[in-house]
Amino acid sequence: MMRYFLLFWLLLCVTVVAIAGFRGSTSRKPPIEIFPDMDRQPKLRPQTTFDFFPDNRSSRAQVPGTIAYTKGTKLGEQEVYPFQDHPFNTGRQAGSTNYVETLPVAVTEQLMARGQERYAITCLPCHGASGDGKGITTKFGMTIVANLHDQRIVRQTDGELFDIITHGKGLMGSYGDKIDVNDRWAIVSYVRALQLARLGAPEDVPADLRAKLPGLSAAPAQK
């Protein structure tokens, strides 16, 4: 009985190989399609005629109330969309691997406030409120957290900081799918403010505001 089973199994294998061929082999004969509709599905190409609809157009207008899958961001007179190779989306110069030096967005009071809010939610637990890398997670075993005031990080371009937030680096995971691109730039602007507050000099403060800050006085007039 076992002998007949083995013979049947051998004949079956030979039959399958003879019909289907070996994996990776080439042949001038068209392949056998078990489910041809998986390869050739009925479809309409855009901007062609089709007499099924009264207007004979294959492309159909959007259903009323349709919400666009993507929307652009207004940067001055330019509308930037998420799929574009633009510094706003990548932190790099278009068509290059070089990071942009400064933010491609205008730094406003609203952007800074948004950055402070997003930083407190996403970054503060690890990097700390002042950015010194002494957040609450260091008390639970996470001992290697970057100090944002380290000269290595201060010297990084705004585009590189944006890229690190987007894709992560070292032990830091990616936040590209968790933080909106606008908010990532807002966080970068707030990180720069934290660094300036720690490493800045009195001369960095405008003269009209310097006199209002405790411990600082207006810069002496130059002769």
QUIHU-V882789 format. One record per residue. PHI is phi in radians with two decimals (999 if undefined). PSI is psi in radians with two decimals (NA if undefined). Layout:
phi=PHI psi=PSI
phi=PHI psi=PSI
This chain:
phi=999 psi=-0.76
phi=-1.13 psi=-0.58
phi=-1.15 psi=-0.72
phi=-1.17 psi=-0.63
phi=-1.12 psi=-0.76
phi=-1.14 psi=-0.67
phi=-1.12 psi=-0.76
phi=-1.09 psi=-0.73
phi=-1.12 psi=-0.69
phi=-1.15 psi=-0.77
phi=-1.11 psi=-0.65
phi=-1.13 psi=-0.76
phi=-1.09 psi=-0.75
phi=-1.11 psi=-0.68
phi=-1.15 psi=-0.77
phi=-1.10 psi=-0.78
phi=-1.13 psi=-0.68
phi=-1.14 psi=-0.63
phi=-1.45 psi=-0.86
phi=-1.56 psi=-0.44
phi=1.40 psi=3.03
phi=-1.41 psi=2.66
phi=-1.14 psi=2.24
phi=1.56 psi=-0.10
phi=-1.35 psi=2.74
phi=-1.89 psi=2.67
phi=-2.71 psi=2.60
phi=-1.41 psi=-0.21
phi=-1.41 psi=2.52
phi=-1.14 psi=2.56
phi=-1.21 psi=2.72
phi=-1.37 psi=2.21
phi=-1.89 psi=1.91
phi=-1.22 psi=-0.77
phi=-2.16 psi=1.49
phi=-1.07 psi=-0.45
phi=-1.23 psi=-0.24
phi=-1.31 psi=-0.45
phi=-1.64 psi=-0.65
phi=-2.17 psi=1.55
phi=-1.60 psi=2.48
phi=-1.16 psi=2.32
phi=-2.70 psi=2.90
phi=-2.05 psi=2.28
phi=-1.40 psi=2.51
phi=-1.15 psi=2.68
phi=1.04 psi=0.63
phi=-2.17 psi=2.92
phi=-1.50 psi=2.60
phi=-2.73 psi=2.06
phi=-1.43 psi=0.08
phi=-1.22 psi=-0.62
phi=-1.64 psi=2.61
phi=-1.01 psi=-0.58
phi=-1.55 psi=0.04
phi=1.04 psi=0.49
phi=-1.96 psi=2.40
phi=-1.35 psi=-0.61
phi=-1.38 psi=2.29
phi=-1.91 psi=2.61
phi=-1.22 psi=2.68
phi=-1.17 psi=2.58
phi=-1.13 psi=2.39
phi=-0.95 psi=2.33
phi=1.59 psi=0.04
phi=-1.12 psi=2.37
phi=-1.75 psi=2.28
phi=-1.09 psi=2.44
phi=-1.17 psi=-0.68
phi=-2.20 psi=2.62
phi=-2.34 psi=2.61
phi=-1.45 psi=2.88
phi=-1.97 psi=2.27
phi=-1.42 psi=2.02
phi=-2.07 psi=1.65
phi=1.17 psi=-2.13
phi=-1.63 psi=-0.02
phi=-1.81 psi=2.47
phi=-1.82 psi=2.05
phi=-1.87 psi=2.24
phi=-1.84 psi=2.70
phi=-1.03 psi=-0.45
phi=-1.50 psi=-0.08
phi=-1.44 psi=2.55
phi=-1.42 psi=1.47
phi=-2.30 psi=2.51
phi=-0.92 psi=-0.53
phi=-1.10 psi=-0.59
phi=-1.57 psi=-0.50
phi=-1.99 psi=-0.41
phi=1.37 psi=0.09
phi=-2.11 psi=2.75
phi=-1.15 psi=2.44
phi=-1.00 psi=2.29
phi=1.24 psi=0.33
phi=-2.48 psi=2.88
phi=-1.74 psi=0.06
phi=-1.41 psi=2.36
phi=-1.30 psi=2.62
phi=-1.32 psi=2.55
phi=-1.26 psi=-0.78
phi=-2.22 psi=2.91
phi=-1.04 psi=2.40
phi=-1.45 psi=0.16
phi=-2.12 psi=2.73
phi=-1.30 psi=2.32
phi=-1.48 psi=1.94
phi=-2.10 psi=2.99
phi=-1.09 psi=-0.65
phi=-1.18 psi=-0.72
phi=-1.12 psi=-0.72
phi=-1.15 psi=-0.72
phi=-1.14 psi=-0.69
phi=-1.14 psi=-0.71
phi=-1.10 psi=-0.70
phi=-1.10 psi=-0.73
phi=-1.14 psi=-0.83
phi=-1.18 psi=-0.64
phi=-1.08 psi=-0.76
phi=-1.10 psi=-0.55
phi=-1.42 psi=-0.76
phi=-1.78 psi=-0.70
phi=-1.75 psi=-0.57
phi=-0.99 psi=-0.70
phi=-0.96 psi=-0.55
phi=-1.74 psi=-0.85
phi=-1.50 psi=-0.19
phi=1.49 psi=2.81
phi=-1.11 psi=-0.58
phi=-1.70 psi=-0.03
phi=1.47 psi=0.27
phi=-1.52 psi=0.07
phi=1.37 psi=0.33
phi=-2.05 psi=0.90
phi=-1.33 psi=-3.13
phi=-1.13 psi=-0.47
phi=-1.17 psi=-0.39
phi=-1.18 psi=-0.34
phi=-1.47 psi=-0.07
phi=-2.12 psi=0.51
phi=1.78 psi=-0.20
phi=-1.51 psi=1.60
phi=-1.59 psi=-0.34
phi=-1.80 psi=1.63
phi=-2.25 psi=2.33
phi=-1.16 psi=2.40
phi=-1.55 psi=1.99
phi=-1.18 psi=-0.16
phi=-1.67 psi=0.02
phi=-1.11 psi=2.43
phi=-1.04 psi=-0.54
phi=-1.06 psi=-0.71
phi=-1.40 psi=-0.63
phi=-1.06 psi=-0.64
phi=-1.37 psi=-0.21
phi=-1.17 psi=2.58
phi=-1.29 psi=2.84
phi=-1.07 psi=-0.63
phi=-1.12 psi=-0.62
phi=-1.25 psi=-0.68
phi=-1.07 psi=-0.74
phi=-1.07 psi=-0.73
phi=-1.15 psi=-0.66
phi=-1.15 psi=-0.73
phi=-1.07 psi=-0.70
phi=-1.23 psi=-0.84
phi=-1.90 psi=-0.17
phi=1.42 psi=2.95
phi=-2.84 psi=2.34
phi=1.08 psi=-2.21
phi=-1.38 psi=-0.22
phi=-1.43 psi=2.20
phi=-1.38 psi=3.06
phi=-1.37 psi=2.40
phi=-2.04 psi=0.22
phi=-1.08 psi=-0.56
phi=-1.62 psi=0.01
phi=-2.00 psi=-0.44
phi=-2.11 psi=2.22
phi=-1.04 psi=2.61
phi=-1.02 psi=-0.66
phi=-1.09 psi=-0.72
phi=-1.23 psi=-0.50
phi=-1.13 psi=-0.73
phi=-1.19 psi=-0.61
phi=-1.11 psi=-0.70
phi=-1.13 psi=-0.73
phi=-1.02 psi=-0.75
phi=-1.12 psi=-0.65
phi=-1.27 psi=-0.63
phi=-1.07 psi=-0.71
phi=-1.10 psi=-0.64
phi=-1.16 psi=-0.71
phi=-1.08 psi=-0.74
phi=-1.15 psi=-0.72
phi=-1.16 psi=-0.62
phi=-1.15 psi=-0.54
phi=-1.57 psi=-0.69
phi=-1.92 psi=-0.06
phi=-1.28 psi=2.84
phi=-1.91 psi=2.75
phi=-0.94 psi=-0.52
phi=-1.21 psi=-0.29
phi=-1.31 psi=-0.30
phi=-1.50 psi=2.28
phi=-0.96 psi=2.54
phi=-1.03 psi=-0.64
phi=-1.24 psi=-0.35
phi=-1.74 psi=-0.36
phi=-1.08 psi=-0.66
phi=-1.21 psi=-0.35
phi=-1.52 psi=-0.20
phi=-1.61 psi=2.40
phi=-1.12 psi=2.37
phi=1.52 psi=-0.10
phi=-2.10 psi=2.64
phi=-2.28 psi=2.84
phi=-1.08 psi=2.50
phi=-1.13 psi=2.43
phi=-1.12 psi=2.52
phi=-1.19 psi=2.43
phi=-1.38 psi=2.42
phi=-1.52 psi=NA
